[in-house]
Amino acid sequence: MAEESTGPIPWITPSGRYARALGPATDIALALVVLLAAQRYAGDHDLLLGDLMALALLARRQRPATVMAVVLALALAQFLLYEPYVADPPAHAPAAYDVAVLFAMMSVVHHSRIPWMPYAAGGAVLLATGAGTAGASLLGMEPFADGGMLLVYWGLTLAVWLTAFALQTRRLHAESQTACWERTRRPPWSPPTRLRTPHGGGRARTGPSPPS
């Protein structure tokens, strides 16, 4: 028996006004999370960096790769401004508003149409955290984390990446199933068909097909 086609799944593939409102609302919510996280730091540049990261996230669906590059550049500036031996450094690193890096990576995985871009985004975050730990020591700079914390950051990055990738795969599958369902469904009455006698003689007639 052939598998029965199912209709679209609303909670996976939202459409219409709900879909148009859900996207911007999510962008604003993520930006607010970054803004609130930056409020707890007293560095001269913490709030500015957090504001810029939050502002960049507002374009995460339209320009995910560009947003990722901007957020990583701001995170690099944050690391360079960090002075561990100062009571109130210009910027703290790592900081809670660095969650913007994970949000940007999720956006690339979920919204980029370039096949290799999600892998590049995940690799860039892993490389950046590794450079901030091991690479900083080689350059004579103070690393922002030790080896144990680096494993925690990598584990968190991989967990977020895998979650975003799984959701993206499920969304694409749902969209494919929805498109297949829309192509295969038939109206109650089929289009008119042309009928002829078995031996080709007589007059041809047309008429609607009976309901299925």
C-alpha positions as CSV (number, residue, x, y, z in Angstrom):
1,M,0.0,0.0,0.0
2,A,1.4,3.4,-1.0
3,E,2.3,5.8,1.8
4,E,-0.4,8.4,2.4
5,S,0.6,11.9,1.8
6,T,0.2,14.3,4.6
7,G,-0.4,18.0,4.5
8,P,1.9,20.8,5.7
9,I,3.0,20.9,9.3
10,P,2.1,24.4,10.7
11,W,4.5,24.4,13.7
12,I,7.4,23.4,11.5
13,T,6.6,25.4,8.3
14,P,4.7,28.4,9.4
15,S,3.2,30.5,6.6
16,G,1.2,33.6,6.0
17,R,1.1,36.4,8.5
18,Y,2.3,34.2,11.3
19,A,5.6,33.5,9.4
20,R,6.1,37.1,8.6
21,A,5.7,38.1,12.2
22,L,7.7,35.3,13.7
23,G,10.9,36.1,12.0
24,P,11.3,39.8,13.0
25,A,10.0,38.9,16.5
26,T,12.8,36.3,16.9
27,D,15.4,38.8,15.6
28,I,14.3,41.4,18.2
29,A,14.2,38.9,21.0
30,L,17.8,37.7,20.3
31,A,19.0,41.3,20.1
32,L,17.4,42.1,23.4
33,V,19.1,39.1,25.1
34,V,22.5,40.4,24.0
35,L,21.6,44.0,25.1
36,L,20.5,42.9,28.5
37,A,23.6,40.7,28.9
38,A,25.9,43.7,28.1
39,Q,24.3,45.8,30.8
40,R,26.0,43.9,33.6
41,Y,29.5,45.0,32.6
42,A,31.1,48.3,33.6
43,G,33.8,48.4,31.0
44,D,34.0,51.5,28.8
45,H,33.5,49.5,25.6
46,D,31.3,46.6,26.8
47,L,28.0,48.3,26.2
48,L,29.1,49.6,22.9
49,L,30.3,46.2,21.7
50,G,27.1,44.6,23.0
51,D,25.0,47.2,21.2
52,L,26.8,46.7,17.9
53,M,26.4,42.9,18.2
54,A,22.7,43.2,19.0
55,L,22.2,45.6,16.1
56,A,24.0,43.2,13.7
57,L,21.7,40.4,14.7
58,L,18.7,42.2,13.4
59,A,19.9,41.4,9.9
60,R,20.7,37.8,10.7
61,R,18.1,36.2,8.4
62,Q,18.8,38.4,5.4
63,R,22.7,38.4,5.6
64,P,23.7,35.6,7.9
65,A,27.3,35.3,6.7
66,T,27.8,39.1,6.9
67,V,26.4,39.2,10.4
68,M,28.6,36.3,11.4
69,A,31.7,38.2,10.2
70,V,30.7,41.4,12.0
71,V,30.0,39.7,15.3
72,L,33.3,37.8,15.1
73,A,35.2,41.1,14.3
74,L,33.5,42.7,17.4
75,A,34.5,39.7,19.5
76,L,38.1,40.1,18.4
77,A,38.0,43.8,19.3
78,Q,36.6,42.8,22.7
79,F,39.5,40.3,23.2
80,L,42.1,42.9,22.3
81,L,40.6,45.5,24.6
82,Y,40.6,43.0,27.5
83,E,43.2,43.7,30.2
84,P,43.1,40.9,32.8
85,Y,45.3,42.8,35.4
86,V,43.1,45.9,35.5
87,A,40.2,46.1,37.9
88,D,37.9,47.7,35.3
89,P,39.2,46.8,31.9
90,P,37.9,48.5,28.8
91,A,36.1,45.3,27.9
92,H,35.6,42.0,29.6
93,A,36.4,38.7,27.8
94,P,34.7,36.3,27.8
95,A,31.4,38.1,28.6
96,A,27.8,37.0,28.7
97,Y,27.0,39.1,25.6
98,D,29.3,36.8,23.6
99,V,26.3,34.7,23.2
100,A,25.8,36.8,20.1
101,V,28.5,34.7,18.5
102,L,26.4,31.6,19.0
103,F,23.3,33.3,17.7
104,A,25.1,34.4,14.6
105,M,26.4,30.9,14.0
106,M,22.9,29.5,14.4
107,S,21.7,32.0,11.9
108,V,24.3,30.9,9.3
109,V,23.3,27.2,9.8
110,H,19.6,27.9,9.6
111,H,19.4,30.6,6.9
112,S,22.5,30.4,4.6
113,R,21.8,28.9,1.2
114,I,25.5,28.1,0.6
115,P,26.1,24.4,1.4
116,W,29.5,24.8,3.0
117,M,28.7,27.9,5.0
118,P,27.3,26.2,8.1
119,Y,30.5,24.2,8.4
120,A,32.6,27.3,7.9
121,A,30.7,29.1,10.6
122,G,31.1,26.3,13.2
123,G,34.8,26.0,12.4
124,A,35.3,29.7,12.7
125,V,33.9,29.7,16.2
126,L,36.0,26.7,17.3
127,L,39.1,28.3,15.8
128,A,38.4,31.7,17.4
129,T,38.0,30.2,20.9
130,G,41.1,28.0,20.4
131,A,43.1,31.0,19.2
132,G,42.0,33.0,22.2
133,T,43.2,30.3,24.5
134,A,46.3,28.6,23.0
135,G,47.2,31.1,20.3
136,A,47.2,34.0,22.8
137,S,49.8,32.2,25.0
138,L,52.1,31.7,22.0
139,L,51.9,35.5,21.2
140,G,52.7,36.4,24.8
141,M,49.1,37.6,25.5
142,E,47.0,36.6,28.4
143,P,44.5,33.9,27.3
144,F,40.9,34.4,28.3
145,A,40.4,30.8,29.4
146,D,42.4,27.7,30.3
147,G,42.3,24.3,28.7
148,G,39.4,23.1,30.8
149,M,37.2,26.1,29.9
150,L,38.2,25.7,26.2
151,L,36.7,22.2,26.2
152,V,33.5,23.7,27.8
153,Y,33.3,26.4,25.1
154,W,33.9,23.8,22.3
155,G,31.3,21.5,23.8
156,L,28.7,24.3,23.9
157,T,29.6,25.4,20.4
158,L,29.1,21.9,19.0
159,A,25.9,21.4,20.9
160,V,24.4,24.6,19.5
161,W,25.7,23.8,16.0
162,L,24.2,20.3,16.0
163,T,20.9,21.6,17.3
164,A,20.7,24.3,14.7
165,F,21.7,21.8,11.9
166,A,19.1,19.3,13.1
167,L,16.4,21.9,13.1
168,Q,17.4,23.1,9.6
169,T,17.4,19.5,8.3
170,R,13.9,18.9,9.7
171,R,12.6,22.2,8.3
172,L,13.9,21.4,4.8
173,H,12.3,17.9,5.0
174,A,9.0,19.4,6.1
175,E,9.1,21.9,3.2
176,S,9.9,19.1,0.8
177,Q,6.9,17.0,2.1
178,T,4.7,20.1,1.9
179,A,5.7,20.7,-1.7
180,C,5.1,17.0,-2.6
181,W,1.7,17.1,-0.9
182,E,0.6,20.2,-2.8
183,R,1.7,18.6,-6.1
184,T,-0.1,15.3,-5.6
185,R,-3.4,16.4,-4.0
186,R,-6.4,16.4,-6.5
187,P,-9.6,18.4,-6.4
188,P,-12.9,16.5,-5.8
189,W,-13.7,16.6,-9.6
190,S,-11.1,15.8,-12.1
191,P,-10.8,17.9,-15.4
192,P,-13.1,16.9,-18.2
193,T,-12.0,13.8,-20.1
194,R,-12.6,12.9,-23.8
195,L,-14.3,9.5,-24.3
196,R,-14.4,7.4,-27.4
197,T,-16.0,4.1,-28.4
198,P,-13.9,1.0,-28.0
199,H,-13.2,0.6,-31.8
200,G,-12.8,4.3,-32.5
201,G,-16.1,4.6,-34.2
202,G,-19.0,6.8,-33.4
203,R,-19.0,10.4,-32.2
204,A,-16.6,11.5,-29.4
205,R,-18.1,13.1,-26.3
206,T,-16.7,14.9,-23.4
207,G,-17.9,14.9,-19.8
208,P,-16.7,15.3,-16.3
209,S,-15.2,12.3,-14.4
210,P,-17.2,10.9,-11.6
211,P,-16.2,11.9,-8.1
212,S,-13.6,9.7,-6.5
